[in-house]
Structure formats: structure tokens, C-alpha cells
């Protein structure tokens, strides 16, 4: 298992990664403030926007940082992503050199998404799609039918551990969310299969059953005595 703390502010990368990008060509957010009519409760400013030299820029739900600052921060973000990408490539090359690539599950994911000025938000503390969606890729050498396929079903990071265990033919550990393993495993085995999946989550002491796929949703609330369940 290998983890990277970047890309994440404060930015870190070598100059050669910065030089990969032409800052003047970097697009900035189309919607730079909170949309009209959106409850202010949906907006959060718990993180700051700072240049490398420590200069900070105030912002709020109706007043964004200057465009050049947004472009500078995106430039640094892209450079940091490229630096991590280089390290991921080095890991995969080492795996190939070891001769273990044909019997090793490779799974890549992030822990959260990231705002770069969209809707007047920065970094990770919101509930907008850009934050709650994360990249997730799985390569299973012995399931070639799944290579290069996209899975439209809902997935969550608490499913990663039991899913990998199932793919490796190991028993699902006690306490893992058993209901997710077979469903997710089926999705990856049979790309293009059923698009809907039953998921339960906790909200305010009650569970909410959410069936989701292809960004469509159906939901209903069910009381479970204040105890969230997988």
C-alpha cells in the first residue's frame, strides 16, 4: 500500500512540473460565486487561499479571489498532480519489473475531491459534487473483460477494503460492509450490468435508502433506531 499527501495545499512540486503548463492557457471557474438562490448554509469558508510566499486573499460566497490568483492556484494544483502521477508511474514500473503484475490488483483512489474556486469554494470542505466525488480506478489482471470499462453505479470508499478482499479470494473481514462486496464485485466483473444499487446511509439518526446509478437517484427514509448501518 502506498499513499501520497499531494496534490493538496500547500503545494509541493519540482520546477519541471510547473513548467509543463502555460498559465495563460489555464481556464478558471465558470461559476466563481455561490449560485443565486443557493442557501448560504451550503457554502463554507474554513480554508484560506495563499500564494507560495504566504500572501493571503480573502473571499466569500459573493466575492471571489482575483482571476490571476485562481489561475496561479490551478497552475500549482496541476503541477502537484503531475508530480504524483510521475510517482504512480514509477510504482507501476516497479511492479512490472518484479514480475508480479499479472497477479496483483491495482487500485487507485483519492480521499476527497477538490474545489479550485468553483462556486466561491476552495479545497475540500463542502458538499458539492466536486468534493464528494473522487477518482477511483481498479485493474484486475485476471478479469480482462473489465479493462478500460466505466462503472456507473454508486461506490464509496468504505467498500474498497472488502472489495479488494473479495477480488483476491479472501474472506470478508468481520465488521466490513458485506452487502457491498457482491454488488461491486459484480459490477466490475460484468461491465454494463445493472445500473442500480441499494445503499444505506445515516442522516440525523435515521437511515436513508438510496438507489443510485448514472447520476439518477431514488430514495426513501427508514428509521433504524438512530443506528447507522452499512
C-alpha positions as CSV (number, residue, x, y, z in Angstrom):
1,X,0.0,0.0,0.0
2,X,1.3,3.5,-0.9
3,X,-0.2,6.9,-0.1
4,X,0.5,10.4,-1.3
5,X,-0.3,13.5,0.7
6,X,-0.4,15.6,-2.5
7,X,-1.9,17.1,-4.5
8,X,-3.1,19.3,-1.6
9,X,-2.3,22.8,-0.4
10,X,0.4,23.8,0.5
11,X,1.6,22.9,-3.0
12,X,4.9,21.0,-3.5
13,X,6.4,20.0,-6.8
14,X,9.7,20.4,-8.7
15,X,10.1,23.3,-11.2
16,X,9.9,20.9,-14.1
17,X,6.3,20.0,-13.2
18,X,5.4,23.7,-13.0
19,X,6.9,24.2,-16.5
20,X,4.6,21.6,-18.0
21,X,1.8,24.1,-18.0
22,X,1.2,27.5,-19.7
23,X,-0.5,29.5,-17.0
24,X,-2.1,31.9,-19.5
25,X,-3.9,29.0,-21.1
26,X,-5.3,27.6,-17.8
27,X,-9.1,28.0,-17.6
28,X,-10.7,29.3,-14.4
29,X,-14.0,28.5,-12.8
30,X,-17.0,29.4,-14.9
31,X,-19.1,30.0,-11.8
32,X,-17.0,31.9,-9.3
33,X,-19.5,32.7,-6.6
34,X,-22.3,30.8,-4.9
35,X,-25.3,30.4,-7.3
36,X,-28.2,32.8,-6.8
37,X,-30.8,31.2,-4.5
38,X,-28.5,28.7,-3.0
39,X,-28.8,28.6,0.8
40,X,-25.8,30.2,2.4
41,X,-25.7,27.1,4.7
42,X,-24.3,25.2,1.6
43,X,-21.3,27.4,1.5
44,X,-18.2,27.0,3.7
45,X,-15.0,29.1,4.1
46,X,-12.8,27.2,6.5
47,X,-9.7,27.2,4.4
48,X,-7.6,30.0,3.1
49,X,-6.1,30.9,-0.4
50,X,-2.4,31.7,-0.2
51,X,0.4,32.2,-2.7
52,X,3.7,30.4,-2.2
53,X,5.1,33.5,-0.4
54,X,2.3,33.4,2.2
55,X,0.2,36.2,0.8
56,X,-3.4,35.5,1.5
57,X,-6.6,36.6,-0.4
58,X,-9.9,37.0,1.4
59,X,-13.1,35.7,-0.3
60,X,-16.7,34.9,0.5
61,X,-19.8,33.5,-1.2
62,X,-20.3,36.6,-3.3
63,X,-16.8,37.9,-3.7
64,X,-14.2,35.6,-5.3
65,X,-10.4,35.9,-5.3
66,X,-8.9,37.7,-8.3
67,X,-8.8,35.7,-11.6
68,X,-5.0,35.7,-11.6
69,X,-4.9,34.2,-8.2
70,X,-7.3,31.5,-9.2
71,X,-5.2,30.8,-12.3
72,X,-2.0,30.7,-10.2
73,X,-3.5,28.2,-7.7
74,X,-4.8,25.9,-10.5
75,X,-1.3,26.0,-12.1
76,X,0.2,24.8,-8.8
77,X,-2.5,22.2,-8.4
78,X,-1.9,20.8,-11.9
79,X,1.9,20.7,-11.3
80,X,1.3,18.8,-8.0
81,X,-1.0,16.3,-9.7
82,X,1.7,15.7,-12.4
83,X,4.3,15.1,-9.7
84,X,2.1,12.5,-8.0
85,X,1.3,10.9,-11.4
86,X,5.0,10.5,-12.0
87,X,5.4,8.6,-8.8
88,X,2.4,6.4,-9.5
89,X,4.1,5.6,-12.8
90,X,7.3,4.7,-11.0
91,X,5.4,2.3,-8.7
92,X,3.7,0.6,-11.7
93,X,7.1,0.2,-13.5
94,X,8.5,-1.4,-10.3
95,X,5.5,-3.8,-10.2
96,X,6.1,-4.8,-13.8
97,X,9.9,-5.3,-13.2
98,X,9.1,-7.6,-10.2
99,X,7.1,-9.9,-12.4
100,X,4.0,-9.6,-10.1
101,X,1.9,-7.5,-12.4
102,X,-0.3,-10.4,-13.6
103,X,-1.5,-11.4,-10.1
104,X,-1.7,-8.1,-8.3
105,X,-4.9,-6.0,-8.0
106,X,-4.0,-2.3,-8.5
107,X,-6.5,0.2,-7.0
108,X,-6.1,3.9,-7.1
109,X,-8.4,6.4,-5.3
110,X,-8.4,9.8,-3.6
111,X,-9.9,10.6,-0.2
112,X,-11.9,13.6,-1.4
113,X,-12.5,15.9,-4.3
114,X,-11.2,19.5,-4.5
115,X,-12.6,23.0,-5.2
116,X,-10.4,25.4,-7.1
117,X,-12.7,28.4,-6.9
118,X,-15.9,26.9,-8.2
119,X,-19.0,28.4,-6.6
120,X,-16.6,30.5,-4.5
121,X,-15.3,27.4,-2.7
122,X,-11.7,26.3,-2.1
123,X,-10.3,22.9,-1.2
124,X,-12.5,20.2,0.4
125,X,-14.9,21.4,3.0
126,X,-18.3,21.4,1.1
127,X,-20.9,19.0,-0.1
128,X,-20.8,20.0,-3.8
129,X,-20.1,17.3,-6.4
130,X,-16.5,18.3,-6.9
131,X,-15.7,17.5,-3.3
132,X,-17.8,14.4,-2.7
133,X,-16.8,12.7,-5.9
134,X,-13.3,11.0,-6.0
135,X,-11.3,9.3,-8.7
136,X,-11.3,5.5,-8.3
137,X,-9.7,3.0,-10.7
138,X,-9.2,-0.7,-10.3
139,X,-7.2,-3.0,-12.5
140,X,-7.7,-6.8,-12.0
141,X,-5.3,-8.7,-14.3
142,X,-7.5,-11.9,-14.3
143,X,-10.7,-10.1,-15.3
144,X,-9.8,-8.7,-18.8
145,X,-13.4,-8.0,-19.7
146,X,-13.3,-5.2,-17.1
147,X,-10.2,-3.4,-18.5
148,X,-10.9,0.1,-19.7
149,X,-14.6,-0.1,-18.6
150,X,-16.5,2.5,-16.7
151,X,-18.9,1.6,-13.8
152,X,-21.9,3.9,-13.5
153,X,-23.1,2.5,-10.2
154,X,-22.7,4.2,-6.8
155,X,-19.5,3.4,-5.0
156,X,-18.0,4.5,-1.7
157,X,-14.6,4.3,-0.1
158,X,-15.7,2.0,2.8
159,X,-16.3,-0.6,0.1
160,X,-12.7,-0.6,-1.1
161,X,-11.3,-3.0,1.6
162,X,-14.0,-5.7,1.3
163,X,-14.0,-5.4,-2.5
164,X,-10.2,-6.0,-2.7
165,X,-10.5,-8.9,-0.3
166,X,-13.2,-10.4,-2.5
167,X,-11.2,-10.0,-5.7
168,X,-8.3,-11.6,-4.0
169,X,-10.4,-14.6,-2.9
170,X,-10.0,-13.8,0.8
171,X,-12.8,-13.9,3.4
172,X,-14.5,-10.7,4.1
173,X,-13.2,-9.4,7.4
174,X,-15.6,-9.1,10.4
175,X,-17.2,-5.7,10.6
176,X,-16.8,-4.9,6.9
177,X,-19.8,-3.9,4.8
178,X,-20.7,-7.3,3.5
179,X,-23.7,-6.1,1.4
180,X,-21.4,-4.0,-0.9
181,X,-18.9,-6.7,-1.8
182,X,-21.0,-8.9,-4.1
183,X,-22.7,-5.9,-5.8
184,X,-19.5,-4.0,-6.5
185,X,-17.7,-7.2,-7.5
186,X,-20.5,-8.0,-9.9
187,X,-20.3,-4.5,-11.4
188,X,-16.6,-4.9,-12.2
189,X,-17.0,-8.4,-13.4
190,X,-19.8,-7.6,-15.8
191,X,-19.4,-4.0,-17.0
192,X,-22.7,-2.8,-18.4
193,X,-24.7,-4.8,-16.0
194,X,-27.5,-3.5,-13.7
195,X,-27.1,0.2,-13.1
196,X,-28.9,0.5,-9.8
197,X,-27.6,-0.4,-6.4
198,X,-29.1,-0.3,-2.9
199,X,-27.1,1.7,-0.5
200,X,-27.9,2.7,3.1
201,X,-26.6,5.8,4.8
202,X,-27.2,7.6,8.0
203,X,-28.6,11.1,8.3
204,X,-29.8,12.6,11.6
205,X,-30.2,9.2,13.3
206,X,-32.3,7.6,10.6
207,X,-31.1,5.6,7.7
208,X,-31.9,6.6,4.1
209,X,-32.0,4.0,1.4
210,X,-30.6,5.5,-1.8
211,X,-30.7,3.7,-5.1
212,X,-28.3,5.4,-7.4
213,X,-26.7,5.0,-10.8
214,X,-25.8,7.1,-13.8
215,X,-26.3,10.2,-11.6
216,X,-30.0,9.4,-11.1
217,X,-31.5,8.8,-7.7
218,X,-34.4,7.3,-5.9
219,X,-34.6,7.5,-2.1
220,X,-36.8,6.8,0.9
221,X,-36.1,7.2,4.6
222,X,-36.4,4.3,7.1
223,X,-35.9,4.6,10.8
224,X,-33.3,2.3,12.4
225,X,-33.4,3.4,16.0
226,X,-30.7,6.0,15.4
227,X,-28.0,3.5,14.4
228,X,-26.4,3.9,11.0
229,X,-25.9,0.6,9.1
230,X,-23.8,-0.4,6.1
